[in-house]
Amino acid sequence: MGRSESGNRVRAGAPGPRPTATAAIAAAVLLVLATGCSSSPSSITDDGRVEVGAKSDQPGTSFSPHDGEYNGFDITVVRELLRTMGIDEPDFEGVLSKNRDVDLRSGDLELVAATFSITADRMKPEDEGGKDLDFAGPYASTHQGILVRAADYGRYGNLSDLKGKQVCVWESTTSADELKSEAYDGISVRTETDANYCVKALREGEVDAVSTDRLILFGFMAAEPGLKVVPGIKFGTPNDYGIAMAKGHRKDCEKLRDALKKYVTGNDWARDFALNLPEVPKAERDEAQPTTADIEALSCRDKPANATAD
């Protein structure tokens, strides 16, 4: 037999003294504190590495010419911003448009920099029916446009010229959603998995045009001499590109936001944009450059700052 601290005998296998109410409360408080500490979100940079989802098939914006090598304006921007957080070389991984939000929420990716448009639905928390993402952005803005074969360039001056024509888009993009609306009845839409399939179909004469954001199209135009962006066709609301992450890392988002504000107000933004997207006309380049007010309105929020209540 053993003895309790009071000196009384305690039978083997018998329960010891009952804890006092004070001791029980103290233990509960410690448990809550420990649980709270363990569940608090960590920084995406804690282990010194950041996995970034990027497009592998969009020259000028986000492109992978060789395995493990990525370049383009998206890539340049996210590298510059992450350097301010102590990450000199992030790990890039190809991501399809339809998988961007899923891979972030599942933890497969920590950031996405892949011409990812900031929308109210994507910003909205999951319990409100949204995609549960935070964005640092915009780092560029653009409208939707049309890419055609150079030989057909003179046939298209406005959207009405596309009636009866087949236009290729890819899944889970704002461009694909735009062309589904009644305003574009008469245009036949072909939906593919990614940009590669659409551009290949255009080159080979299977479709009449490709539609997506104009900045992306100018990237293809620079890489493909036989293709041209139609200057007079610019439609839809502006698409504002942001660097996305799953909600729960607001401090990281705010650090990226503040770094982006400095980046766009210096000379680096204009230099990097021109180097990566040289075919974009200067007037359109100026329209693409965000202001710090634009960034403040859309960054690290559950809804745009200028959004009205439902």
N, C-alpha and C positions, 0 to 999 in steps of 0.2 A: 504494500500500500504506500501511497505518497501522502504528503501533507500540503494543505493549502497555505497561502501566505499568512493566514490567521493562525496557523498551527493546528487546525482541525484536520482529522483524518479524512481522506477522500478515497472512496473505493475505486479500484481500477475499473475503467469502463463507465464509471458514473459521470454525469455532467458536472462541471465545475461550478463555481459560484455564478449566479446570474449577474450580467452586467447592469450597472446602474443606468437610470434614464439619461443622466448626463453623458456617460460613456457612449451610450448608443447614439445619442445625437451627434457627439463629436465624430464618431466613426462615419456616420452618414454624411456629415459635412465634408470630411476628407475624401469620401468616395465621389461626391459631386464635383469637388475641386479637381480630383485626379481625372475624372471623366471629361470635364470641361477642357482641361489642358490637352488631353490626348486627342480631342476631336477638333481643336482649333485648326483652321486651315494653314498649311505650311506655304512658304513661298515657292514659286515654280523654279527658282534658281538655287534652292537649298543644296542640291547635290552637285552644283557647278555645271550642270548640263541642262539644255532645254531642247525638247523635241518639237520641231516646227513643221506643220503640214504645208506643202507648197504644190503648185501646179508644175507638172513636168513637160507640158506640151503647149505653152503659150509664150513664144518668143517675144522678148521685150518686157513682159511683165513677170513671168515666172516660168523658167524653162530649164530642163536638164539635158544638156547635150551628151553627157556621159554619166554612167552610174556614179552616184555620190556627188556629182558636181551640179550646182544650181546657180543660175544668174537671172538678172532681170530687175525691174524696178521694185517689185514686192520684196525680193531677196535683199536688195541693197538697203531698203528702208528698215526691215526688221533687224538686219545685222547692226546698223547704226544705232538703233534704239536699245538693243540688248547690250551693246558695249557699255552703255551708261549704267547697266545693272551688273557689270562684271563678267558678262558672257562674251568672250571674244569670237568664238566660233560655234554657233548653234548646230544641232544635228537636223538636217532636212530630210523629209520623207514625202514622197508623192502622195497626193490625196485627190480623189474625185470630188466634184462639186457636191454630189448627193451624199457624200460621207463626211463632209466637213464638220457639221454640228454633232453628229453621232460620235465621231472619233474623239472630239473634245470632251463630251460628257462622259464617255466611257473611260477616259484617262489614257487612251492610246496616244494622244497628242496633247501637248501642253499649250501650244499656240497654233493658230492657222494664219498664214499670210499668203492668200491665194485669190486675189481680186474678189474678196468676200464682202459683199455689200451689207452695210449696216441697215437693218430694217427694224421697225417697232416690234414685229413678231419675233425676230431673233433675239432682241434685247429683253423681251418680257420673261419673267420667271416661269418656271415649269408649272407651278401650282396655279398660274393664271392662264395656262394654255400656250405658253411661249416656248422658245427653244433654249432658254436659260443660259444665254451667253452675255459676256461683257466684251466691249470693243474699245480699243484705243484708236481713235480716228475721227474724221477721215484723213488719210494721207494723200488721197487723190479723189477726184470726182469726174464723172463722165456720163454722157447720154448713150443711148443705144444707137447703133448704126447698121450699115449693110456693106458686106464685102462681096465683090463679084469678080468674074474673070476679066482680065484687061481687055480682051477682045470684045466683051459685051458692055464695056464701061459706058459708052455713049447712049445706051438704051434706057438708062435709069436716071431720072432726075428727082423724083419724089416717090412717096409710098404707093400712090395709085398705079405706078408702073409695075408694081410687084403683084398686082392682082392676076390670078391664074398661074402664078409662078410658084415654084417650090423653094422654101427657105429652110435651111438647116439650123437647128439650135441644139444645145445639149442639156441634159437633165439637171433639175434642181438649181436653175439659174434664174435671176430676175428677168432675163431676156426671154426665157422660155415662157414664164408666166405672163409677160407683157403681150406676147403674140397670141395668147389664148383669148384675149378680150374681143368683144364684138367689134371694136373699132377696126380690127384687121381682118374682118370677114372677106373671103375671096382670096386670101393668101394661104397656100397649102404649106403646113408646117411639118417638117420631118425632125424627129427628136432622136439624138444619138447619145451615147454614154459620155463622150468627152469631145474636146475641140479637134483632136486629131482626125476623128472619123468625119466630122463635118468638112474640114478643109480638104481632106482627101476626096470626098464626094464632090466638092466644088471643082477641084482640079480636073477630075475625071468626067465632068459633065453630067453627073447623076442628079445634081440639084442646081438651081439657078443662082442662089445666093446663100451666104451665111450671115446670121444676125447675132450679135452680142454687143458688149460695150465697145465703144469706138476706140478706146485706148488699146484694148486687146486686138482689135482689127488692124490698127496701125502697126502693131507688132508683127502680125502675120504679113502685112503688106511689105514690110522691110525684109522679111525672111523669104518671101515668095514673090519674085519679080513678075509672075504671071497673074497676080491678083491685085485689086485696087479697092480702096475704100471710096464709096460714093460720097462726095463732099456735101451734097444738098440734102441727104437723108439723115436727120438727127431727130430722134423721137423718144418718148417716154420721160419719166421723171429722172433727175440725176441719180446715178448710182454712186454712193459714197463708200469707198473702200476702207475697211478697218482691219486691224490685227485683233483676232478673236481669241477668247479663252472661256473656259467654263466658269460660271459664277462661283464665288467662294474665294477669289484671289483679288479682291478689290484694291488692296495696297499695291500689288504688282501692276495692276491695270493703271492706277494713278501715276506710278513711276514712268510707265511707258507713255502715258498721255503727256506728262510734263516734258519728257524728252522730245516727244513729237512736236510740241509747241515751239521749242527752241530750234528744232531741225527745219521747220517750214518757214521760220522768220529769218533764217540766215541765208547764205548763198548756196549751201549744199543741196537743198531740195531741187532748185532749178538746174544745177549742174548735173545731178544724178538722173533727173528726169530726161534731160536732153541726151545724155549718153546712152540711156537704155531705150528711149523711144524717139529717135531722131526724126521720124517721118511725121510726127504730130505737128501741125502748124502752130506758130507761136501764139496766135489768138486763142487756140484751143488749149494750149499748154497753160496759158494764164488762167483760163477758166477752171482748169483741173487743180490748180494750187489752192489748198484750203487756207482759211484764216484761223487764228487762235480761237475766235468765237465759234467757228464751225466745230472745231475739235472739242471745245468745252461743252457744246450742246449735245454731242453724240457719244462722248467717251464715258465709260465706267458708270453707266446708268441703267435703270430698269425700263426707262422709256425716254424718248428724245425730250430735251429740256423745253422745247416749244410745243410739245404734244398737249392737246386738250383732254380733259377727263371724258371718259365714255358716258 
